[in-house]
């Protein structure tokens, strides 16, 4: 019988009743329920948050039969049924204030049909408080509240301060109902991609336990290496056979492409579950996480503040910065980290600083591919082909072809970028050369106003020097005076020296010299 992979399935009852593979997280969920009351968890999209919330819902509704064979079956003895209020904010796009009120009303009306609508003409937070208290009074059981993707409205309005303020004020009051109804609540959990700071959305919820960077629950979402081999060993063998590689190589490919997420220091690395399941179902390595879409708010933030893209690989920051997003700030780093594009690579205990980096190849390559059309004059559909052409031209020594193509990437630089054109140039160069680096060997380093580059193929070594508002001759002179090419004198490959000048006047490459 074919194995059933729960790709995109977020409903626990559906998954269990139809025989899909389930990586058992119920021991962790049981510990969560037994040791606390109010929780918050931040994880990237497609990482299993919704399935976790659905599992909790089934547990609190007493659906014992769904947990047959899982850790929860032997741990839980009572299976007490509680009223559950489950709201998923991921089901709508939030382009205006009415869209948020619409989803709140939609959920409130469903709950009011069950527990009474005497407050239906009041503001959302009053209706929410009334429903919670009435559910407790009617059933005699304290209420369980599960809110999935609580932050989606805030994220979609992250570059619209006026709309975000409206969203924040409404959600702050709505979520604040939890604290007001403490005596009627048995358990509450909120999940999201990001955590907005306690001075904004969560200011009235200072009793929330944030487990996003808690080592005890680091494996709550995602798939660990131990789970990969426990649940999917036969799938790895099948993948290896299809790809024509051995088992060890298949494991290496999976780790290189999908592993490497660390949600706290010294936690085990976690695989992206969505990408793994797609890989096993289709028996091929792919960029599955990115195929589901990358939020444009990340690029909007980076471009708004002229963020140097190359700094993404060299970020050192503090725990409080990673832990929450200040709604008044537009620093892209915590948003990029919490969205799953960066992960914890190291920690300095003395200074309490975290070093961030890309978790794996899928994320690094996918993120850079996504950025390119937003910075360069190339369409989304053509950018993968353009990189392929770049690599082909470099491999065969066609310097003029390569640089003519690169020149088109700088055409039509918008007027808004004029004051920070130097950063804009460097961002395009960095993205292009990093993407080429997946197919050629690239040594890339920058310093203010200068970019040095070495590109290596099987036949050539390119030594390039870039100038801004200088001359190509000056760039070539620097290559000669600094002896950049001499480092490769003993190499059998042909060394090609290239001096390139960028011009503010033309907003592009002005001239190059090849030697």
C-alpha positions in Angstrom: 0.0 0.0 0.0 1.3 3.5 -0.9 2.4 5.6 2.1 0.3 8.7 2.6 2.2 11.9 3.1 0.2 14.7 4.8 1.3 17.5 2.4 -0.7 20.6 3.3 -3.0 18.7 5.7 -3.5 20.7 8.8 -6.5 18.9 10.4 -5.5 16.3 12.9 -8.7 14.3 12.7 -8.6 14.1 8.9 -4.9 13.1 9.0 -5.4 10.3 11.6 -8.7 8.9 10.2 -7.4 8.6 6.7 -4.1 6.9 7.6 -1.6 9.7 6.8 1.9 9.5 8.4 1.9 11.4 11.7 5.2 12.3 13.4 4.1 11.9 17.1 4.4 15.2 19.0 1.8 14.3 21.6 4.3 13.8 24.5 5.5 17.4 24.1 1.9 18.6 23.9 0.9 16.6 27.0 3.8 18.2 28.9 2.7 21.6 27.6 -0.9 21.2 28.8 0.2 19.8 32.2 2.7 22.5 33.1 1.1 25.8 32.0 -2.0 27.6 31.0 -1.2 30.5 28.5 1.3 29.9 25.7 2.7 31.6 22.6 4.7 29.9 19.9 6.4 31.6 16.9 7.4 29.4 13.9 7.9 30.0 10.2 5.0 29.3 7.8 4.4 25.7 6.7 6.1 24.4 9.8 3.2 22.5 11.4 1.7 25.2 13.7 -1.8 24.7 12.4 -1.6 20.9 12.7 -0.4 21.4 16.3 -3.3 23.6 17.1 -5.7 21.1 15.5 -4.1 18.3 17.6 -4.7 20.3 20.8 -8.3 20.9 19.7 -8.9 17.2 19.2 -7.4 16.4 22.6 -9.5 19.0 24.5 -12.6 17.7 22.7 -11.9 14.3 24.1 -11.4 12.5 20.8 -9.4 9.7 22.3 -9.8 7.4 19.3 -7.7 9.7 17.2 -4.7 9.2 19.6 -4.6 5.4 19.3 -0.9 4.3 19.2 0.4 7.8 20.1 2.1 8.8 23.3 -0.9 10.7 24.5 -3.1 7.6 24.6 -1.2 6.2 27.6 -0.4 9.5 29.2 -3.9 10.9 29.5 -6.3 9.1 31.8 -9.3 11.5 32.0 -10.0 12.8 28.5 -12.1 15.6 29.9 -14.1 17.5 27.2 -13.8 21.3 27.2 -15.5 23.9 25.1 -13.0 25.0 22.5 -12.9 28.4 20.7 -10.6 27.9 17.7 -9.8 30.9 15.4 -7.6 30.8 12.4 -6.6 34.2 11.0 -4.7 32.7 8.1 -7.9 32.3 6.1 -8.1 35.9 4.8 -6.0 38.6 3.2 -6.0 41.9 5.2 -5.9 44.8 2.8 -8.2 47.1 4.9 -9.7 47.4 8.3 -13.0 45.9 7.3 -11.3 42.6 6.4 -10.1 42.2 10.0 -13.5 43.0 11.5 -15.0 40.5 9.0 -13.0 37.6 10.2 -13.5 38.4 13.9 -17.3 38.7 13.2 -17.3 35.5 11.3 -15.8 33.6 14.3 -17.9 35.4 16.9 -21.1 34.6 15.1 -20.3 30.9 15.1 -19.6 30.9 18.8 -22.6 33.0 19.6 -24.9 30.5 18.0 -23.6 28.0 20.5 -23.4 30.1 23.6 -25.7 33.1 23.2 -25.6 36.4 21.2 -26.9 38.8 23.8 -23.8 41.0 23.2 -23.8 40.7 19.4 -24.1 44.5 18.9 -21.1 45.3 21.1 -17.4 45.7 20.0 -15.5 42.4 19.2 -13.6 42.2 22.6 -16.8 42.5 24.6 -18.5 39.8 22.5 -15.4 37.6 22.9 -15.5 38.0 26.7 -19.2 37.3 26.9 -18.8 34.1 24.8 -15.9 32.8 26.9 -17.9 33.3 30.2 -21.1 31.9 28.8 -19.3 28.8 27.4 -18.0 28.1 30.9 -21.4 28.7 32.6 -23.3 26.5 30.1 -20.9 23.6 30.1 -19.4 23.7 33.6 -16.0 23.3 32.0 -13.4 26.0 31.6 -12.8 27.1 28.0 -9.9 26.3 25.7 -8.9 29.1 23.3 -6.7 28.3 20.3 -5.7 31.2 18.0 -3.7 30.3 14.9 -1.6 32.9 12.9 -2.6 35.7 15.3 -0.2 38.1 13.5 -1.2 37.8 9.9 -3.1 41.2 9.8 -0.1 42.9 11.5 2.4 41.4 9.0 0.4 42.3 5.9 0.2 45.9 7.1 3.8 46.2 8.3 4.7 48.9 5.8 1.4 50.8 6.3 1.7 52.4 9.7 -1.8 53.8 9.8 -3.5 50.5 9.0 -1.2 48.6 11.3 -2.1 50.9 14.2 -5.8 50.1 13.6 -5.1 46.4 13.4 -2.9 46.6 16.6 -5.5 48.5 18.6 -8.3 46.1 17.7 -6.3 42.9 18.2 -4.7 44.2 21.5 -8.2 44.7 22.9 -9.5 41.4 21.5 -6.6 39.2 22.8 -6.8 41.2 26.1 -10.1 39.5 26.7 -8.1 36.4 27.7 -6.7 38.1 30.8 -10.1 39.5 31.7 -11.7 36.1 31.6 -8.9 34.2 33.4 -11.3 32.4 35.7 -13.2 30.9 32.8 -10.2 29.7 30.8 -8.6 26.3 31.2 -5.9 26.7 28.5 -5.0 29.1 25.7 -2.4 29.1 22.9 -1.6 31.6 20.3 0.7 30.9 17.3 2.1 33.1 14.6 5.1 33.6 12.3 6.3 36.6 14.3 6.0 38.0 17.8 5.1 41.6 18.2 6.5 43.1 21.4 4.6 43.3 24.6 4.2 47.1 24.3 1.9 46.5 21.3 -0.4 43.6 20.7 0.5 41.6 23.8 0.6 44.5 26.3 -2.5 43.2 28.1 -1.3 39.6 27.9 1.7 39.7 30.2 0.8 36.3 31.5 1.7 34.5 28.2 4.6 32.1 28.3 6.6 32.4 25.1 8.1 29.1 24.2 9.4 30.2 20.8 13.1 30.1 22.0 12.5 27.5 24.8 14.7 24.4 24.4 12.1 22.2 26.0 9.8 22.7 23.1 12.3 23.2 20.2 11.0 20.1 18.5 7.3 20.9 18.8 7.1 21.9 15.1 9.3 20.5 12.3 11.1 17.2 12.1 14.3 16.3 13.9 17.0 14.0 12.5 15.9 11.2 14.9 12.3 11.6 13.7 13.4 11.6 10.1 15.0 8.2 10.4 12.3 6.8 12.7 9.4 7.6 10.5 10.9 8.0 7.0 13.8 5.6 6.7 12.1 3.6 3.9 11.3 6.8 2.1 15.0 7.8 2.2 15.9 4.5 0.6 13.2 5.0 -2.1 14.4 8.5 -2.8 18.0 7.3 -3.1 16.9 4.6 -5.6 15.0 7.2 -7.7 17.9 9.7 -7.7 20.4 7.0 -8.4 22.5 7.7 -5.3 23.3 5.6 -2.2 21.5 6.0 1.1 24.2 8.1 2.7 24.1 10.6 -0.2 20.3 10.9 0.0 20.6 11.7 3.7 23.3 14.3 2.8 21.0 15.9 0.2 18.1 16.1 2.6 20.2 17.7 5.4 21.9 20.2 3.0 18.6 21.3 1.5 16.0 21.2 4.4 17.7 20.8 7.8 19.4 23.5 9.9 16.7 25.3 11.7 17.7 26.2 15.3 15.1 27.9 17.3 17.3 28.4 20.4 21.0 27.9 21.0 22.1 24.3 21.3 18.8 22.9 20.2 18.7 20.1 17.7 18.5 21.0 14.1 15.0 20.8 12.6 14.0 19.9 9.1 11.3 21.8 7.2 8.4 19.3 7.3 6.6 20.7 4.2 9.7 20.3 2.0 10.5 16.9 3.4 7.0 15.5 2.8 6.9 16.9 -0.7 10.4 15.4 -1.4 9.2 11.9 -0.3 5.9 12.2 -2.2 7.5 13.3 -5.4 10.8 11.6 -4.9 12.9 14.5 -6.0 14.7 17.4 -4.4 13.0 20.8 -4.9 12.4 24.2 -3.5 9.0 23.3 -2.2 8.8 25.8 0.7 9.4 28.7 -1.7 6.9 27.4 -4.3 4.1 28.3 -1.8 5.1 31.9 -2.0 7.4 34.3 -0.1 5.9 37.4 1.6 6.7 40.6 -0.2 6.7 42.5 3.1 10.3 41.3 3.6 11.6 42.9 0.5 9.5 46.0 1.1 11.2 46.4 4.5 14.7 45.8 3.1 14.2 48.3 0.3 12.5 50.9 2.5 15.6 51.1 4.7 18.2 50.4 1.9 19.3 47.3 3.8 22.7 45.9 2.4 21.7 42.4 1.4 25.2 41.0 2.0 24.9 41.8 5.7 22.3 39.0 6.0 25.2 36.5 6.2 27.0 38.4 9.0 24.3 39.3 11.5 25.1 39.4 15.2 22.3 40.5 17.4 20.8 40.2 20.9 18.1 37.9 22.2 15.6 40.7 22.8 15.9 41.8 19.1 15.1 38.3 17.9 12.4 37.7 20.5 9.9 40.3 19.4 9.1 42.9 16.8 8.4 46.4 17.9 5.5 47.6 15.8 7.0 51.1 15.7 10.3 49.8 14.3 10.9 48.5 10.8 14.2 46.8 11.4 14.1 43.9 8.9 16.3 41.5 10.9 13.8 40.2 13.5 11.2 39.8 10.7 13.6 37.9 8.5 14.6 35.7 11.4 11.1 34.9 12.7 9.9 34.3 9.2 12.4 31.4 8.9 14.9 32.8 6.4 17.6 33.1 9.0 18.3 30.8 12.0 20.6 30.7 15.0 24.1 29.6 14.1 26.0 30.5 17.2 25.8 32.2 20.6 28.2 34.3 22.6 27.4 33.7 26.3 29.7 36.5 27.5 28.0 39.2 25.4 24.6 37.3 25.1 24.7 37.8 21.3 23.4 35.5 18.6 25.0 34.9 15.2 22.4 34.3 12.4 22.7 32.7 9.0 20.7 30.8 6.4 19.5 27.4 7.7 20.0 25.5 4.4 20.5 25.6 0.7 16.7 25.7 -0.1 16.3 28.9 2.0 19.5 30.6 0.8 19.0 30.0 -2.8 15.3 30.6 -2.7 15.6 33.8 -0.8 18.2 35.2 -3.2 16.2 34.1 -6.2 13.2 35.9 -4.8 15.1 39.1 -4.1 16.7 39.5 -7.6 13.6 40.7 -9.6 12.9 43.2 -6.8 16.3 44.8 -7.2 17.4 44.3 -10.8 15.7 45.0 -14.1 14.6 41.4 -14.7 11.2 39.8 -14.5 10.4 37.0 -12.1 9.9 34.5 -14.9 13.2 35.4 -16.6 15.6 35.7 -13.6 16.3 31.9 -13.3 17.2 31.8 -17.0 19.3 34.9 -16.7 21.4 33.2 -13.9 21.7 30.1 -16.1 23.0 32.4 -19.0 25.5 34.1 -16.6 26.9 30.8 -15.5 27.2 29.6 -19.1 29.0 32.7 -20.3 31.4 32.6 -17.3 32.2 28.9 -17.9 33.1 29.5 -21.6 35.1 32.7 -21.0 32.6 35.0 -22.6 33.4 38.1 -20.5 31.7 40.6 -22.8 28.6 38.5 -22.9 28.5 38.2 -19.1 29.1 42.0 -18.5 26.6 43.1 -21.2 24.0 40.9 -19.5 25.0 42.3 -16.1 24.7 45.8 -17.4 21.0 45.3 -18.3 20.3 44.4 -14.6 21.2 47.9 -13.6 19.1 49.6 -16.2 16.1 51.7 -15.1 17.3 52.2 -11.5 14.4 54.1 -9.9 14.8 57.7 -8.9 14.0 56.7 -5.2 17.1 54.6 -5.1 19.3 57.5 -6.3 20.5 58.6 -2.8 21.5 55.1 -1.9 22.6 53.9 -5.3 25.9 52.5 -4.0 24.0 50.1 -1.7 21.6 49.3 -4.6 24.6 48.4 -6.9 26.1 46.2 -4.2 22.8 44.5 -3.5 22.4 43.5 -7.2 26.0 42.3 -7.5 25.8 40.3 -4.3 22.6 38.6 -5.3 23.8 37.7 -8.8 27.2 36.4 -7.7 25.7 34.5 -4.8 23.2 32.8 -7.1 26.1 32.0 -9.5 28.0 30.6 -6.5 25.6 27.7 -6.4 27.1 26.6 -9.7 30.6 28.2 -9.7 33.1 28.9 -6.9 32.7 32.5 -5.7 34.9 34.4 -3.3 33.2 37.6 -2.5 34.2 40.4 -0.1 33.1 44.0 0.3 34.2 47.2 1.9 32.5 50.5 1.7 32.4 51.8 -1.9 34.4 48.8 -3.2 33.6 45.2 -4.4 36.3 42.6 -5.1 35.3 39.3 -6.7 37.0 36.1 -7.7 35.0 33.7 -9.8 36.3 30.2 -10.5 35.2 27.6 -13.1 36.9 24.4 -14.3 38.8 26.4 -17.0 39.0 30.0 -15.8 39.7 32.2 -12.8 38.2 35.7 -13.0 39.7 38.5 -10.9 37.3 41.5 -10.9 37.6 45.0 -9.3 34.6 47.4 -9.3 34.8 51.1 -9.0 31.9 53.6 -8.5 32.3 57.0 -10.3 35.9 56.2 -11.1 37.3 54.6 -14.2 37.8 51.1 -15.5 41.5 51.9 -15.8 41.7 52.7 -12.1 40.0 49.4 -11.3 42.5 47.5 -13.5 45.4 49.4 -12.0 44.3 48.3 -8.5 44.3 44.7 -9.6 47.8 45.1 -10.9 49.2 47.1 -8.0 47.6 44.9 -5.3 48.7 41.8 -7.1 45.3 40.1 -6.9 46.0 37.8 -9.9 49.4 36.6 -8.6 47.7 34.5 -5.9 46.7 32.2 -8.7 50.0 32.1 -10.6 50.5 28.3 -9.9 47.0 27.4 -11.0 46.7 25.7 -14.4 43.5 27.6 -15.2 43.5 30.8 -17.3 43.3 34.0 -15.2 41.2 36.8 -16.6 41.4 40.2 -15.0 38.4 42.6 -15.3 38.2 46.2 -14.2 34.7 47.6 -14.1 33.4 51.1 -13.4 29.8 52.1 -12.3 28.5 55.5 -13.1 26.0 57.5 -11.1 25.2 59.5 -14.2 24.2 56.5 -16.3 23.0 54.5 -13.2 24.7 51.4 -14.7 28.0 49.9 -15.7 29.9 52.7 -17.6 32.8 50.7 -19.0 35.0 47.6 -18.4 38.5 46.5 -19.4 39.5 42.9 -19.8 43.1 41.7 -19.6 
